[in-house]
């Protein structure tokens, strides 16, 4: 799962964008402008999260579901459920 260049690139871009937001805030930029940039970083990180989940489901989850260990299947499916619950928590 590690080593996806697109995910790595998106994370580096988000990191740079976040540094820009920190500068904007420190420089006293207009609050709405800062908030708009924060939302852009959140959207970028949501996309990374989606990509990570897809990678995980196409590797670890498939392996566990096709495997012979019912405990491992249950564990992996519970992980997915927990991640979903956290993502939809308001």
Secondary structure as UniProt FT lines:
FT   TURN            2..3
FT   HELIX           5..26
FT   TURN            27..28
FT   HELIX           31..56
FT   HELIX           57..61
FT   HELIX           62..66
FT   HELIX           70..88
//
